[in-house]
Amino acid sequence: MLKVFIGYLLISFQMTAPFGFDLLPDFVGYFLIFLGLFSLRSRSRWFAVGAPVALVMTFVSMISPAQQLFHFPMSVAAVNGVFDLMLAASILILLTIILGVTDVETTEYVQLGSTQLKIIWGIQSLLQISCGILIWFVTPVTVTLAGVFSLLTFGLTISTIVCLIFLYGLVKM
């Protein structure tokens, strides 16, 4: 679960270098999540379901760095589409992690906090979906929508930190 935690940390936060590249590349994060879920697949079928999604996202998340490196043109719609795909995949991957943790709780008779994780997942999913929808309207930036988007992303950051705290607690799993 340590690989899943570190991977989720990498995909959750952006740290951009002065020359414009993300120092915490999402594709590395997704690949670590894939490795972690793949290694846990014997403990729950849900980990086995999440692993291929993370592997696909490893390649999808290479689009943005490749575009920055090679300067190939991408329309705003294409950029937003990749962003929305990454949001949807992160929601699905986190859901498979939570369902896997629920299975482990049931089969191994341990308490790992899956109920709290489900609540956090619900809040985070709502915020991510709202950001994904709003990003299509923020492109022609209006002050009101930009303010709403900032509030949503702030809430998303807080819920992500809480989720990471729970995932860190599962590292020994």
Contacts in CASP RR format, 6 or more apart in sequence:
PFRMAT RR
TARGET T0000
AUTHOR 0000-0000-0000
METHOD contacts of the structure
MODEL  1
MLKVFIGYLLISFQMTAPFGFDLLPDFVGYFLIFLGLFSLRSRSRWFAVG
APVALVMTFVSMISPAQQLFHFPMSVAAVNGVFDLMLAASILILLTIILG
VTDVETTEYVQLGSTQLKIIWGIQSLLQISCGILIWFVTPVTVTLAGVFS
LLTFGLTISTIVCLIFLYGLVKM
1 36 0 8 1.000
1 40 0 8 1.000
1 167 0 8 1.000
1 170 0 8 1.000
1 171 0 8 1.000
1 172 0 8 1.000
1 173 0 8 1.000
2 171 0 8 1.000
3 32 0 8 1.000
3 33 0 8 1.000
3 35 0 8 1.000
3 36 0 8 1.000
3 39 0 8 1.000
4 32 0 8 1.000
4 33 0 8 1.000
4 36 0 8 1.000
4 37 0 8 1.000
4 40 0 8 1.000
4 97 0 8 1.000
4 167 0 8 1.000
5 164 0 8 1.000
5 167 0 8 1.000
5 168 0 8 1.000
5 170 0 8 1.000
5 171 0 8 1.000
6 29 0 8 1.000
6 32 0 8 1.000
7 28 0 8 1.000
7 29 0 8 1.000
7 30 0 8 1.000
7 32 0 8 1.000
7 33 0 8 1.000
8 29 0 8 1.000
8 33 0 8 1.000
8 94 0 8 1.000
8 163 0 8 1.000
8 164 0 8 1.000
8 167 0 8 1.000
9 24 0 8 1.000
9 29 0 8 1.000
9 164 0 8 1.000
10 24 0 8 1.000
10 25 0 8 1.000
10 26 0 8 1.000
10 28 0 8 1.000
10 29 0 8 1.000
10 32 0 8 1.000
11 26 0 8 1.000
11 29 0 8 1.000
11 30 0 8 1.000
11 33 0 8 1.000
11 61 0 8 1.000
11 90 0 8 1.000
12 160 0 8 1.000
12 164 0 8 1.000
13 24 0 8 1.000
13 160 0 8 1.000
14 22 0 8 1.000
14 24 0 8 1.000
15 22 0 8 1.000
15 23 0 8 1.000
15 24 0 8 1.000
16 22 0 8 1.000
16 23 0 8 1.000
17 23 0 8 1.000
20 68 0 8 1.000
21 65 0 8 1.000
21 68 0 8 1.000
21 69 0 8 1.000
22 64 0 8 1.000
22 65 0 8 1.000
25 61 0 8 1.000
25 65 0 8 1.000
26 57 0 8 1.000
26 61 0 8 1.000
26 64 0 8 1.000
26 86 0 8 1.000
27 58 0 8 1.000
27 59 0 8 1.000
27 61 0 8 1.000
27 62 0 8 1.000
27 65 0 8 1.000
29 58 0 8 1.000
30 54 0 8 1.000
30 55 0 8 1.000
30 57 0 8 1.000
30 58 0 8 1.000
30 61 0 8 1.000
31 54 0 8 1.000
31 55 0 8 1.000
31 58 0 8 1.000
33 54 0 8 1.000
33 93 0 8 1.000
34 51 0 8 1.000
34 52 0 8 1.000
34 54 0 8 1.000
34 55 0 8 1.000
34 58 0 8 1.000
36 47 0 8 1.000
36 51 0 8 1.000
37 47 0 8 1.000
37 48 0 8 1.000
37 50 0 8 1.000
37 51 0 8 1.000
37 54 0 8 1.000
37 93 0 8 1.000
37 96 0 8 1.000
37 97 0 8 1.000
38 47 0 8 1.000
38 48 0 8 1.000
38 51 0 8 1.000
40 47 0 8 1.000
40 100 0 8 1.000
40 173 0 8 1.000
41 47 0 8 1.000
41 48 0 8 1.000
41 51 0 8 1.000
43 100 0 8 1.000
43 103 0 8 1.000
43 104 0 8 1.000
43 107 0 8 1.000
44 99 0 8 1.000
44 100 0 8 1.000
44 101 0 8 1.000
44 103 0 8 1.000
44 104 0 8 1.000
44 107 0 8 1.000
45 100 0 8 1.000
45 103 0 8 1.000
46 96 0 8 1.000
46 97 0 8 1.000
46 99 0 8 1.000
46 100 0 8 1.000
46 102 0 8 1.000
46 103 0 8 1.000
47 96 0 8 1.000
47 97 0 8 1.000
47 100 0 8 1.000
49 96 0 8 1.000
50 92 0 8 1.000
50 93 0 8 1.000
50 96 0 8 1.000
50 97 0 8 1.000
53 89 0 8 1.000
53 92 0 8 1.000
53 93 0 8 1.000
53 96 0 8 1.000
54 89 0 8 1.000
54 93 0 8 1.000
56 89 0 8 1.000
57 86 0 8 1.000
57 89 0 8 1.000
57 90 0 8 1.000
57 93 0 8 1.000
60 82 0 8 1.000
60 85 0 8 1.000
60 86 0 8 1.000
60 89 0 8 1.000
61 86 0 8 1.000
63 74 0 8 1.000
63 82 0 8 1.000
64 79 0 8 1.000
64 82 0 8 1.000
66 72 0 8 1.000
67 74 0 8 1.000
76 139 0 8 1.000
80 132 0 8 1.000
80 135 0 8 1.000
80 136 0 8 1.000
80 139 0 8 1.000
83 132 0 8 1.000
83 135 0 8 1.000
84 132 0 8 1.000
84 135 0 8 1.000
87 128 0 8 1.000
87 129 0 8 1.000
87 131 0 8 1.000
87 132 0 8 1.000
90 128 0 8 1.000
91 121 0 8 1.000
91 124 0 8 1.000
91 125 0 8 1.000
91 128 0 8 1.000
91 129 0 8 1.000
94 121 0 8 1.000
94 124 0 8 1.000
94 163 0 8 1.000
95 121 0 8 1.000
95 125 0 8 1.000
97 117 0 8 1.000
97 167 0 8 1.000
98 114 0 8 1.000
98 117 0 8 1.000
98 118 0 8 1.000
98 121 0 8 1.000
101 112 0 8 1.000
101 113 0 8 1.000
101 114 0 8 1.000
101 117 0 8 1.000
101 170 0 8 1.000
101 173 0 8 1.000
102 114 0 8 1.000
102 118 0 8 1.000
104 110 0 8 1.000
104 112 0 8 1.000
104 173 0 8 1.000
105 111 0 8 1.000
105 112 0 8 1.000
105 113 0 8 1.000
105 114 0 8 1.000
112 170 0 8 1.000
112 173 0 8 1.000
113 166 0 8 1.000
116 166 0 8 1.000
117 163 0 8 1.000
117 166 0 8 1.000
120 159 0 8 1.000
120 162 0 8 1.000
120 163 0 8 1.000
120 166 0 8 1.000
121 163 0 8 1.000
123 159 0 8 1.000
124 156 0 8 1.000
124 159 0 8 1.000
124 160 0 8 1.000
124 163 0 8 1.000
127 152 0 8 1.000
127 155 0 8 1.000
127 156 0 8 1.000
127 159 0 8 1.000
128 156 0 8 1.000
130 152 0 8 1.000
131 149 0 8 1.000
131 152 0 8 1.000
131 153 0 8 1.000
131 156 0 8 1.000
134 145 0 8 1.000
134 148 0 8 1.000
134 149 0 8 1.000
134 152 0 8 1.000
135 149 0 8 1.000
137 145 0 8 1.000
138 145 0 8 1.000
138 146 0 8 1.000
138 149 0 8 1.000
END
